[in-house]
Amino acid sequence: MLTFDKQKAKNFAAYERLKEEIHRKHRGHYVAIADGRIIRVTDDFDEAVAAVENFEHHLVFKGGTEPDPVPVRLRGWLRISS
């Protein structure tokens, strides 16, 4: 199992690798990244969060924006969002 820091690095590397596609195809939609890949793209923030809530580290952000590198607490869970 990867440590939290390694999961975080893997997810941000995936974001960097997929950034252009995300900005082009998913602008304005919530993108959920975990395990180094896009898990869900949706118009609903809660749906995006639910798709990745079982992963220790994940990113949830709106396409066309940059994910926030600082963890944010939301409803008792650790979230990365913008």
LINBEL-V696902 format. One record per residue. RES is the residue in three letters. SS is DSSP state (hx for helix, st for strand, lp for the rest). PHI is phi in degrees with one decimal (* if undefined). PSI is psi in whole degrees, 0 to 359 (* if undefined). Layout:
res:RES ss:SS phi:PHI psi:PSI
res:RES ss:SS phi:PHI psi:PSI
This chain:
res:MET ss:lp phi:* psi:136
res:LEU ss:lp phi:-76.5 psi:145
res:THR ss:lp phi:-70.2 psi:164
res:PHE ss:hx phi:-54.5 psi:314
res:ASP ss:hx phi:-63.0 psi:322
res:LYS ss:hx phi:-70.6 psi:322
res:GLN ss:hx phi:-63.0 psi:316
res:LYS ss:hx phi:-59.6 psi:313
res:ALA ss:hx phi:-60.9 psi:318
res:LYS ss:hx phi:-62.7 psi:319
res:ASN ss:hx phi:-70.9 psi:320
res:PHE ss:hx phi:-70.0 psi:328
res:ALA ss:hx phi:-64.9 psi:320
res:ALA ss:hx phi:-63.0 psi:317
res:TYR ss:hx phi:-59.5 psi:312
res:GLU ss:hx phi:-60.3 psi:319
res:ARG ss:hx phi:-66.6 psi:325
res:LEU ss:hx phi:-103.4 psi:2
res:LYS ss:hx phi:-51.8 psi:310
res:GLU ss:hx phi:-61.5 psi:315
res:GLU ss:hx phi:-62.3 psi:316
res:ILE ss:hx phi:-61.3 psi:312
res:HIS ss:hx phi:-65.1 psi:325
res:ARG ss:hx phi:-78.2 psi:312
res:LYS ss:hx phi:-93.6 psi:334
res:HIS ss:lp phi:-122.0 psi:20
res:ARG ss:st phi:-56.0 psi:128
res:GLY ss:lp phi:87.1 psi:353
res:HIS ss:lp phi:-105.1 psi:153
res:TYR ss:st phi:-79.5 psi:132
res:VAL ss:st phi:-114.6 psi:130
res:ALA ss:st phi:-114.0 psi:121
res:ILE ss:st phi:-116.3 psi:133
res:ALA ss:st phi:-155.5 psi:158
res:ASP ss:lp phi:55.0 psi:29
res:GLY ss:lp phi:73.3 psi:22
res:ARG ss:st phi:-152.9 psi:163
res:ILE ss:st phi:-73.6 psi:125
res:ILE ss:st phi:-96.6 psi:321
res:ARG ss:st phi:-154.8 psi:143
res:VAL ss:st phi:-127.1 psi:127
res:THR ss:st phi:-155.1 psi:164
res:ASP ss:lp phi:-85.1 psi:351
res:ASP ss:lp phi:-110.3 psi:119
res:PHE ss:hx phi:-58.4 psi:312
res:ASP ss:hx phi:-61.4 psi:325
res:GLU ss:hx phi:-66.5 psi:320
res:ALA ss:hx phi:-64.0 psi:316
res:VAL ss:hx phi:-63.0 psi:315
res:ALA ss:hx phi:-60.1 psi:327
res:ALA ss:hx phi:-67.2 psi:336
res:VAL ss:hx phi:-121.0 psi:9
res:GLU ss:lp phi:-65.6 psi:341
res:ASN ss:lp phi:-86.8 psi:356
res:PHE ss:lp phi:-91.8 psi:138
res:GLU ss:lp phi:-63.0 psi:317
res:HIS ss:lp phi:-122.0 psi:139
res:HIS ss:lp phi:-158.2 psi:164
res:LEU ss:st phi:-118.0 psi:135
res:VAL ss:st phi:-133.3 psi:121
res:PHE ss:st phi:-155.3 psi:166
res:LYS ss:st phi:-88.1 psi:130
res:GLY ss:st phi:-56.9 psi:136
res:GLY ss:lp phi:100.9 psi:351
res:THR ss:lp phi:-119.7 psi:169
res:GLU ss:lp phi:-94.2 psi:139
res:PRO ss:lp phi:-66.4 psi:144
res:ASP ss:lp phi:-77.7 psi:124
res:PRO ss:lp phi:-75.5 psi:353
res:VAL ss:lp phi:-98.2 psi:125
res:PRO ss:lp phi:-60.4 psi:141
res:VAL ss:st phi:-123.1 psi:135
res:ARG ss:st phi:-84.9 psi:130
res:LEU ss:st phi:-142.6 psi:119
res:ARG ss:lp phi:53.1 psi:37
res:GLY ss:lp phi:82.2 psi:355
res:TRP ss:st phi:-108.1 psi:156
res:LEU ss:st phi:-83.3 psi:121
res:ARG ss:st phi:-127.3 psi:149
res:ILE ss:lp phi:-115.8 psi:116
res:SER ss:lp phi:-153.2 psi:167
res:SER ss:lp phi:-137.9 psi:*
